[in-house]
């Protein structure tokens, strides 16, 4: 099963606040049968104004954790 709408990237929008919360979200998704997650952060300046570079840094943090 694939989740096509998830605010799993931490410190990006109104979703996950930190990497630990993101990892817990991923764990719960996996335990519920999800095999893939499509991260869909909000972009609404100025409140949620992350760019591709910031999102890539966030994704790289998962690789190190």
PDB file with SEQRES, HELIX, SHEET and CRYST1 records, atoms N, CA, C and O in Angstrom:
SEQRES   1 A   65  UNK UNK UNK UNK UNK UNK UNK UNK UNK UNK UNK UNK UNK          
SEQRES   2 A   65  UNK UNK UNK UNK UNK UNK UNK UNK UNK UNK UNK UNK UNK          
SEQRES   3 A   65  UNK UNK UNK UNK UNK UNK UNK UNK UNK UNK UNK UNK UNK          
SEQRES   4 A   65  UNK UNK UNK UNK UNK UNK UNK UNK UNK UNK UNK UNK UNK          
SEQRES   5 A   65  UNK UNK UNK UNK UNK UNK UNK UNK UNK UNK UNK UNK UNK          
HELIX    1 AA1 UNK A   19  UNK A   31  1                                  13    
HELIX    2 AA2 UNK A   52  UNK A   64  1                                  13    
SHEET    1 AA1 2 UNK A   2  UNK A   6  0                                        
SHEET    2 AA1 2 UNK A  36  UNK A  39  1                                        
CRYST1    1.000    1.000    1.000  90.00  90.00  90.00 P 1           1          
ATOM      1  N   UNK A   1       0.852  -1.159   0.000  1.00  0.00           N  
ATOM      2  CA  UNK A   1       0.000   0.000   0.000  1.00  0.00           C  
ATOM      3  C   UNK A   1       0.908   1.235   0.000  1.00  0.00           C  
ATOM      4  O   UNK A   1       1.980   1.223   0.605  1.00  0.00           O  
ATOM      5  N   UNK A   2       0.470   2.304  -0.685  1.00  0.00           N  
ATOM      6  CA  UNK A   2       1.252   3.526  -0.813  1.00  0.00           C  
ATOM      7  C   UNK A   2       0.468   4.701  -0.236  1.00  0.00           C  
ATOM      8  O   UNK A   2      -0.704   4.898  -0.556  1.00  0.00           O  
ATOM      9  N   UNK A   3       1.128   5.474   0.614  1.00  0.00           N  
ATOM     10  CA  UNK A   3       0.540   6.706   1.144  1.00  0.00           C  
ATOM     11  C   UNK A   3       0.975   7.842   0.222  1.00  0.00           C  
ATOM     12  O   UNK A   3       2.158   8.179   0.166  1.00  0.00           O  
ATOM     13  N   UNK A   4       0.030   8.429  -0.495  1.00  0.00           N  
ATOM     14  CA  UNK A   4       0.343   9.476  -1.463  1.00  0.00           C  
ATOM     15  C   UNK A   4       0.245  10.889  -0.894  1.00  0.00           C  
ATOM     16  O   UNK A   4       0.470  11.861  -1.615  1.00  0.00           O  
ATOM     17  N   UNK A   5      -0.084  11.012   0.372  1.00  0.00           N  
ATOM     18  CA  UNK A   5      -0.175  12.340   0.971  1.00  0.00           C  
ATOM     19  C   UNK A   5       0.233  12.249   2.433  1.00  0.00           C  
ATOM     20  O   UNK A   5      -0.554  11.829   3.281  1.00  0.00           O  
ATOM     21  N   UNK A   6       1.462  12.645   2.720  1.00  0.00           N  
ATOM     22  CA  UNK A   6       1.975  12.494   4.081  1.00  0.00           C  
ATOM     23  C   UNK A   6       2.890  13.665   4.425  1.00  0.00           C  
ATOM     24  O   UNK A   6       3.738  14.058   3.624  1.00  0.00           O  
ATOM     25  N   UNK A   7       2.715  14.206   5.599  1.00  0.00           N  
ATOM     26  CA  UNK A   7       3.556  15.307   6.091  1.00  0.00           C  
ATOM     27  C   UNK A   7       4.604  14.741   7.045  1.00  0.00           C  
ATOM     28  O   UNK A   7       4.655  15.093   8.224  1.00  0.00           O  
ATOM     29  N   UNK A   8       5.430  13.862   6.507  1.00  0.00           N  
ATOM     30  CA  UNK A   8       6.400  13.130   7.315  1.00  0.00           C  
ATOM     31  C   UNK A   8       7.740  13.839   7.429  1.00  0.00           C  
ATOM     32  O   UNK A   8       8.526  13.514   8.319  1.00  0.00           O  
ATOM     33  N   UNK A   9       8.024  14.803   6.552  1.00  0.00           N  
ATOM     34  CA  UNK A   9       9.289  15.542   6.649  1.00  0.00           C  
ATOM     35  C   UNK A   9       9.233  16.464   7.861  1.00  0.00           C  
ATOM     36  O   UNK A   9       8.380  17.348   7.942  1.00  0.00           O  
ATOM     37  N   UNK A  10      10.136  16.255   8.785  1.00  0.00           N  
ATOM     38  CA  UNK A  10      10.107  17.026  10.024  1.00  0.00           C  
ATOM     39  C   UNK A  10      10.533  18.480   9.804  1.00  0.00           C  
ATOM     40  O   UNK A  10      11.302  18.799   8.897  1.00  0.00           O  
ATOM     41  N   UNK A  11      10.005  19.338  10.662  1.00  0.00           N  
ATOM     42  CA  UNK A  11      10.364  20.756  10.682  1.00  0.00           C  
ATOM     43  C   UNK A  11      10.181  21.418   9.311  1.00  0.00           C  
ATOM     44  O   UNK A  11      10.973  22.269   8.907  1.00  0.00           O  
ATOM     45  N   UNK A  12       9.122  21.010   8.609  1.00  0.00           N  
ATOM     46  CA  UNK A  12       8.890  21.519   7.261  1.00  0.00           C  
ATOM     47  C   UNK A  12       7.563  22.250   7.160  1.00  0.00           C  
ATOM     48  O   UNK A  12       7.479  23.309   6.537  1.00  0.00           O  
ATOM     49  N   UNK A  13       6.530  21.694   7.765  1.00  0.00           N  
ATOM     50  CA  UNK A  13       5.200  22.303   7.707  1.00  0.00           C  
ATOM     51  C   UNK A  13       4.457  21.973   8.993  1.00  0.00           C  
ATOM     52  O   UNK A  13       5.071  21.912  10.058  1.00  0.00           O  
ATOM     53  N   UNK A  14       3.167  21.761   8.917  1.00  0.00           N  
ATOM     54  CA  UNK A  14       2.381  21.472  10.118  1.00  0.00           C  
ATOM     55  C   UNK A  14       2.351  19.990  10.473  1.00  0.00           C  
ATOM     56  O   UNK A  14       1.519  19.554  11.269  1.00  0.00           O  
ATOM     57  N   UNK A  15       3.255  19.221   9.884  1.00  0.00           N  
ATOM     58  CA  UNK A  15       3.334  17.791  10.170  1.00  0.00           C  
ATOM     59  C   UNK A  15       4.318  17.498  11.289  1.00  0.00           C  
ATOM     60  O   UNK A  15       4.274  18.122  12.349  1.00  0.00           O  
ATOM     61  N   UNK A  16       5.191  16.561  11.047  1.00  0.00           N  
ATOM     62  CA  UNK A  16       6.155  16.110  12.041  1.00  0.00           C  
ATOM     63  C   UNK A  16       7.041  17.256  12.525  1.00  0.00           C  
ATOM     64  O   UNK A  16       7.500  18.081  11.734  1.00  0.00           O  
ATOM     65  N   UNK A  17       7.274  17.291  13.837  1.00  0.00           N  
ATOM     66  CA  UNK A  17       8.072  18.363  14.443  1.00  0.00           C  
ATOM     67  C   UNK A  17       9.558  18.024  14.546  1.00  0.00           C  
ATOM     68  O   UNK A  17      10.394  18.926  14.613  1.00  0.00           O  
ATOM     69  N   UNK A  18       9.896  16.729  14.559  1.00  0.00           N  
ATOM     70  CA  UNK A  18      11.298  16.339  14.685  1.00  0.00           C  
ATOM     71  C   UNK A  18      11.500  14.960  14.070  1.00  0.00           C  
ATOM     72  O   UNK A  18      10.534  14.272  13.740  1.00  0.00           O  
ATOM     73  N   UNK A  19      12.757  14.561  13.919  1.00  0.00           N  
ATOM     74  CA  UNK A  19      13.050  13.305  13.244  1.00  0.00           C  
ATOM     75  C   UNK A  19      12.503  12.098  14.010  1.00  0.00           C  
ATOM     76  O   UNK A  19      12.102  11.108  13.398  1.00  0.00           O  
ATOM     77  N   UNK A  20      12.483  12.174  15.328  1.00  0.00           N  
ATOM     78  CA  UNK A  20      11.947  11.058  16.107  1.00  0.00           C  
ATOM     79  C   UNK A  20      10.469  10.849  15.818  1.00  0.00           C  
ATOM     80  O   UNK A  20      10.006   9.713  15.712  1.00  0.00           O  
ATOM     81  N   UNK A  21       9.722  11.955  15.691  1.00  0.00           N  
ATOM     82  CA  UNK A  21       8.301  11.853  15.361  1.00  0.00           C  
ATOM     83  C   UNK A  21       8.118  11.296  13.944  1.00  0.00           C  
ATOM     84  O   UNK A  21       7.215  10.496  13.698  1.00  0.00           O  
ATOM     85  N   UNK A  22       8.972  11.722  13.024  1.00  0.00           N  
ATOM     86  CA  UNK A  22       8.902  11.207  11.653  1.00  0.00           C  
ATOM     87  C   UNK A  22       9.163   9.710  11.606  1.00  0.00           C  
ATOM     88  O   UNK A  22       8.473   8.970  10.905  1.00  0.00           O  
ATOM     89  N   UNK A  23      10.156   9.275  12.352  1.00  0.00           N  
ATOM     90  CA  UNK A  23      10.478   7.843  12.387  1.00  0.00           C  
ATOM     91  C   UNK A  23       9.322   7.058  12.992  1.00  0.00           C  
ATOM     92  O   UNK A  23       9.004   5.967  12.521  1.00  0.00           O  
ATOM     93  N   UNK A  24       8.694   7.595  14.022  1.00  0.00           N  
ATOM     94  CA  UNK A  24       7.529   6.931  14.610  1.00  0.00           C  
ATOM     95  C   UNK A  24       6.388   6.859  13.606  1.00  0.00           C  
ATOM     96  O   UNK A  24       5.705   5.839  13.512  1.00  0.00           O  
ATOM     97  N   UNK A  25       6.176   7.940  12.852  1.00  0.00           N  
ATOM     98  CA  UNK A  25       5.135   7.936  11.816  1.00  0.00           C  
ATOM     99  C   UNK A  25       5.426   6.855  10.782  1.00  0.00           C  
ATOM    100  O   UNK A  25       4.522   6.131  10.363  1.00  0.00           O  
ATOM    101  N   UNK A  26       6.686   6.744  10.370  1.00  0.00           N  
ATOM    102  CA  UNK A  26       7.068   5.732   9.377  1.00  0.00           C  
ATOM    103  C   UNK A  26       6.870   4.325   9.936  1.00  0.00           C  
ATOM    104  O   UNK A  26       6.402   3.427   9.236  1.00  0.00           O  
ATOM    105  N   UNK A  27       7.227   4.147  11.194  1.00  0.00           N  
ATOM    106  CA  UNK A  27       7.062   2.833  11.844  1.00  0.00           C  
ATOM    107  C   UNK A  27       5.583   2.434  11.893  1.00  0.00           C  
ATOM    108  O   UNK A  27       5.226   1.298  11.583  1.00  0.00           O  
ATOM    109  N   UNK A  28       4.731   3.386  12.286  1.00  0.00           N  
ATOM    110  CA  UNK A  28       3.299   3.102  12.360  1.00  0.00           C  
ATOM    111  C   UNK A  28       2.716   2.837  10.974  1.00  0.00           C  
ATOM    112  O   UNK A  28       1.851   1.975  10.817  1.00  0.00           O  
ATOM    113  N   UNK A  29       3.185   3.570   9.979  1.00  0.00           N  
ATOM    114  CA  UNK A  29       2.714   3.337   8.612  1.00  0.00           C  
ATOM    115  C   UNK A  29       3.103   1.930   8.158  1.00  0.00           C  
ATOM    116  O   UNK A  29       2.287   1.211   7.582  1.00  0.00           O  
ATOM    117  N   UNK A  30       4.342   1.545   8.419  1.00  0.00           N  
ATOM    118  CA  UNK A  30       4.819   0.214   8.049  1.00  0.00           C  
ATOM    119  C   UNK A  30       3.999  -0.877   8.747  1.00  0.00           C  
ATOM    120  O   UNK A  30       3.591  -1.859   8.126  1.00  0.00           O  
ATOM    121  N   UNK A  31       3.772  -0.685  10.033  1.00  0.00           N  
ATOM    122  CA  UNK A  31       3.002  -1.666  10.800  1.00  0.00           C  
ATOM    123  C   UNK A  31       1.556  -1.755  10.333  1.00  0.00           C  
ATOM    124  O   UNK A  31       0.886  -2.763  10.558  1.00  0.00           O  
ATOM    125  N   UNK A  32       1.071  -0.686   9.676  1.00  0.00           N  
ATOM    126  CA  UNK A  32      -0.297  -0.676   9.145  1.00  0.00           C  
ATOM    127  C   UNK A  32      -0.372  -1.215   7.724  1.00  0.00           C  
ATOM    128  O   UNK A  32      -1.458  -1.308   7.153  1.00  0.00           O  
ATOM    129  N   UNK A  33       0.779  -1.571   7.146  1.00  0.00           N  
ATOM    130  CA  UNK A  33       0.783  -2.176   5.825  1.00  0.00           C  
ATOM    131  C   UNK A  33       1.287  -1.290   4.691  1.00  0.00           C  
ATOM    132  O   UNK A  33       1.291  -1.710   3.534  1.00  0.00           O  
ATOM    133  N   UNK A  34       1.710  -0.073   5.010  1.00  0.00           N  
ATOM    134  CA  UNK A  34       2.232   0.799   3.963  1.00  0.00           C  
ATOM    135  C   UNK A  34       3.650   0.370   3.601  1.00  0.00           C  
ATOM    136  O   UNK A  34       4.460   0.068   4.478  1.00  0.00           O  
ATOM    137  N   UNK A  35       3.937   0.348   2.321  1.00  0.00           N  
ATOM    138  CA  UNK A  35       5.269  -0.026   1.841  1.00  0.00           C  
ATOM    139  C   UNK A  35       6.022   1.168   1.266  1.00  0.00           C  
ATOM    140  O   UNK A  35       7.246   1.132   1.134  1.00  0.00           O  
ATOM    141  N   UNK A  36       5.291   2.221   0.924  1.00  0.00           N  
ATOM    142  CA  UNK A  36       5.912   3.424   0.382  1.00  0.00           C  
ATOM    143  C   UNK A  36       5.151   4.653   0.871  1.00  0.00           C  
ATOM    144  O   UNK A  36       3.942   4.608   1.100  1.00  0.00           O  
ATOM    145  N   UNK A  37       5.891   5.754   1.025  1.00  0.00           N  
ATOM    146  CA  UNK A  37       5.294   7.015   1.448  1.00  0.00           C  
ATOM    147  C   UNK A  37       5.785   8.112   0.515  1.00  0.00           C  
ATOM    148  O   UNK A  37       6.980   8.224   0.243  1.00  0.00           O  
ATOM    149  N   UNK A  38       4.863   8.905   0.036  1.00  0.00           N  
ATOM    150  CA  UNK A  38       5.189  10.065  -0.776  1.00  0.00           C  
ATOM    151  C   UNK A  38       5.088  11.297   0.119  1.00  0.00           C  
ATOM    152  O   UNK A  38       3.995  11.678   0.537  1.00  0.00           O  
ATOM    153  N   UNK A  39       6.227  11.918   0.411  1.00  0.00           N  
ATOM    154  CA  UNK A  39       6.232  13.107   1.255  1.00  0.00           C  
ATOM    155  C   UNK A  39       5.644  14.278   0.468  1.00  0.00           C  
ATOM    156  O   UNK A  39       6.082  14.578  -0.643  1.00  0.00           O  
ATOM    157  N   UNK A  40       4.654  14.928   1.055  1.00  0.00           N  
ATOM    158  CA  UNK A  40       3.972  16.033   0.372  1.00  0.00           C  
ATOM    159  C   UNK A  40       3.892  17.246   1.295  1.00  0.00           C  
ATOM    160  O   UNK A  40       2.819  17.583   1.795  1.00  0.00           O  
ATOM    161  N   UNK A  41       5.041  17.904   1.519  1.00  0.00           N  
ATOM    162  CA  UNK A  41       5.026  19.066   2.408  1.00  0.00           C  
ATOM    163  C   UNK A  41       4.254  20.230   1.803  1.00  0.00           C  
ATOM    164  O   UNK A  41       4.215  20.407   0.586  1.00  0.00           O  
ATOM    165  N   UNK A  42       3.645  21.014   2.676  1.00  0.00           N  
ATOM    166  CA  UNK A  42       2.976  22.231   2.229  1.00  0.00           C  
ATOM    167  C   UNK A  42       4.009  23.247   1.765  1.00  0.00           C  
ATOM    168  O   UNK A  42       5.129  23.277   2.276  1.00  0.00           O  
ATOM    169  N   UNK A  43       3.638  24.070   0.807  1.00  0.00           N  
ATOM    170  CA  UNK A  43       4.416  25.261   0.490  1.00  0.00           C  
ATOM    171  C   UNK A  43       3.426  26.411   0.453  1.00  0.00           C  
ATOM    172  O   UNK A  43       2.616  26.521  -0.467  1.00  0.00           O  
ATOM    173  N   UNK A  44       3.499  27.260   1.455  1.00  0.00           N  
ATOM    174  CA  UNK A  44       2.607  28.407   1.561  1.00  0.00           C  
ATOM    175  C   UNK A  44       3.384  29.507   2.267  1.00  0.00           C  
ATOM    176  O   UNK A  44       3.394  29.593   3.495  1.00  0.00           O  
ATOM    177  N   UNK A  45       4.037  30.349   1.468  1.00  0.00           N  
ATOM    178  CA  UNK A  45       4.865  31.424   2.035  1.00  0.00           C  
ATOM    179  C   UNK A  45       3.978  32.447   2.730  1.00  0.00           C  
ATOM    180  O   UNK A  45       2.870  32.708   2.263  1.00  0.00           O  
ATOM    181  N   UNK A  46       4.427  33.022   3.813  1.00  0.00           N  
ATOM    182  CA  UNK A  46       5.724  32.807   4.462  1.00  0.00           C  
ATOM    183  C   UNK A  46       5.695  31.719   5.530  1.00  0.00           C  
ATOM    184  O   UNK A  46       6.748  31.330   6.034  1.00  0.00           O  
ATOM    185  N   UNK A  47       4.506  31.218   5.887  1.00  0.00           N  
ATOM    186  CA  UNK A  47       4.410  30.256   6.987  1.00  0.00           C  
ATOM    187  C   UNK A  47       5.162  28.958   6.696  1.00  0.00           C  
ATOM    188  O   UNK A  47       5.949  28.509   7.529  1.00  0.00           O  
ATOM    189  N   UNK A  48       4.942  28.362   5.557  1.00  0.00           N  
ATOM    190  CA  UNK A  48       5.609  27.114   5.161  1.00  0.00           C  
ATOM    191  C   UNK A  48       6.350  27.401   3.859  1.00  0.00           C  
ATOM    192  O   UNK A  48       5.795  27.241   2.772  1.00  0.00           O  
ATOM    193  N   UNK A  49       7.594  27.821   3.976  1.00  0.00           N  
ATOM    194  CA  UNK A  49       8.322  28.263   2.782  1.00  0.00           C  
ATOM    195  C   UNK A  49       9.621  27.497   2.574  1.00  0.00           C  
ATOM    196  O   UNK A  49      10.632  28.091   2.200  1.00  0.00           O  
ATOM    197  N   UNK A  50       9.612  26.200   2.807  1.00  0.00           N  
ATOM    198  CA  UNK A  50      10.802  25.398   2.551  1.00  0.00           C  
ATOM    199  C   UNK A  50      10.988  25.241   1.053  1.00  0.00           C  
ATOM    200  O   UNK A  50      10.025  25.218   0.286  1.00  0.00           O  
ATOM    201  N   UNK A  51      12.237  25.136   0.657  1.00  0.00           N  
ATOM    202  CA  UNK A  51      12.526  24.955  -0.761  1.00  0.00           C  
ATOM    203  C   UNK A  51      13.121  23.567  -0.992  1.00  0.00           C  
ATOM    204  O   UNK A  51      13.265  22.782  -0.055  1.00  0.00           O  
ATOM    205  N   UNK A  52      13.456  23.279  -2.218  1.00  0.00           N  
ATOM    206  CA  UNK A  52      13.973  21.957  -2.562  1.00  0.00           C  
ATOM    207  C   UNK A  52      15.245  21.656  -1.780  1.00  0.00           C  
ATOM    208  O   UNK A  52      15.431  20.535  -1.305  1.00  0.00           O  
ATOM    209  N   UNK A  53      16.118  22.643  -1.645  1.00  0.00           N  
ATOM    210  CA  UNK A  53      17.374  22.440  -0.919  1.00  0.00           C  
ATOM    211  C   UNK A  53      17.117  22.057   0.535  1.00  0.00           C  
ATOM    212  O   UNK A  53      17.728  21.116   1.043  1.00  0.00           O  
ATOM    213  N   UNK A  54      16.222  22.772   1.207  1.00  0.00           N  
ATOM    214  CA  UNK A  54      15.885  22.465   2.610  1.00  0.00           C  
ATOM    215  C   UNK A  54      15.252  21.082   2.723  1.00  0.00           C  
ATOM    216  O   UNK A  54      15.578  20.322   3.636  1.00  0.00           O  
ATOM    217  N   UNK A  55      14.357  20.754   1.808  1.00  0.00           N  
ATOM    218  CA  UNK A  55      13.726  19.432   1.843  1.00  0.00           C  
ATOM    219  C   UNK A  55      14.759  18.329   1.623  1.00  0.00           C  
ATOM    220  O   UNK A  55      14.665  17.268   2.239  1.00  0.00           O  
ATOM    221  N   UNK A  56      15.739  18.564   0.756  1.00  0.00           N  
ATOM    222  CA  UNK A  56      16.783  17.570   0.513  1.00  0.00           C  
ATOM    223  C   UNK A  56      17.638  17.376   1.758  1.00  0.00           C  
ATOM    224  O   UNK A  56      18.023  16.250   2.072  1.00  0.00           O  
ATOM    225  N   UNK A  57      17.941  18.461   2.474  1.00  0.00           N  
ATOM    226  CA  UNK A  57      18.685  18.353   3.728  1.00  0.00           C  
ATOM    227  C   UNK A  57      17.918  17.511   4.744  1.00  0.00           C  
ATOM    228  O   UNK A  57      18.498  16.691   5.456  1.00  0.00           O  
ATOM    229  N   UNK A  58      16.616  17.727   4.796  1.00  0.00           N  
ATOM    230  CA  UNK A  58      15.787  16.952   5.711  1.00  0.00           C  
ATOM    231  C   UNK A  58      15.812  15.467   5.334  1.00  0.00           C  
ATOM    232  O   UNK A  58      15.956  14.609   6.205  1.00  0.00           O  
ATOM    233  N   UNK A  59      15.673  15.168   4.060  1.00  0.00           N  
ATOM    234  CA  UNK A  59      15.720  13.774   3.612  1.00  0.00           C  
ATOM    235  C   UNK A  59      17.079  13.143   3.937  1.00  0.00           C  
ATOM    236  O   UNK A  59      17.145  11.983   4.344  1.00  0.00           O  
ATOM    237  N   UNK A  60      18.142  13.896   3.759  1.00  0.00           N  
ATOM    238  CA  UNK A  60      19.477  13.370   4.060  1.00  0.00           C  
ATOM    239  C   UNK A  60      19.630  13.053   5.543  1.00  0.00           C  
ATOM    240  O   UNK A  60      20.372  12.137   5.900  1.00  0.00           O  
ATOM    241  N   UNK A  61      18.947  13.786   6.409  1.00  0.00           N  
ATOM    242  CA  UNK A  61      19.016  13.514   7.848  1.00  0.00           C  
ATOM    243  C   UNK A  61      18.480  12.118   8.156  1.00  0.00           C  
ATOM    244  O   UNK A  61      18.960  11.467   9.084  1.00  0.00           O  
ATOM    245  N   UNK A  62      17.496  11.651   7.396  1.00  0.00           N  
ATOM    246  CA  UNK A  62      16.961  10.297   7.606  1.00  0.00           C  
ATOM    247  C   UNK A  62      18.022   9.248   7.330  1.00  0.00           C  
ATOM    248  O   UNK A  62      18.103   8.238   8.028  1.00  0.00           O  
ATOM    249  N   UNK A  63      18.831   9.488   6.314  1.00  0.00           N  
ATOM    250  CA  UNK A  63      19.871   8.528   5.947  1.00  0.00           C  
ATOM    251  C   UNK A  63      20.904   8.391   7.050  1.00  0.00           C  
ATOM    252  O   UNK A  63      21.499   7.327   7.223  1.00  0.00           O  
ATOM    253  N   UNK A  64      21.116   9.471   7.797  1.00  0.00           N  
ATOM    254  CA  UNK A  64      22.126   9.464   8.859  1.00  0.00           C  
ATOM    255  C   UNK A  64      21.566   8.938  10.175  1.00  0.00           C  
ATOM    256  O   UNK A  64      22.324   8.644  11.099  1.00  0.00           O  
ATOM    257  N   UNK A  65      20.249   8.819  10.265  1.00  0.00           N  
ATOM    258  CA  UNK A  65      19.629   8.451  11.542  1.00  0.00           C  
ATOM    259  C   UNK A  65      19.370   6.975  11.638  1.00  0.00           C  
ATOM    260  O   UNK A  65      18.852   6.504  12.651  1.00  0.00           O  
TER     261      UNK A  65                                                      
END                                                                             
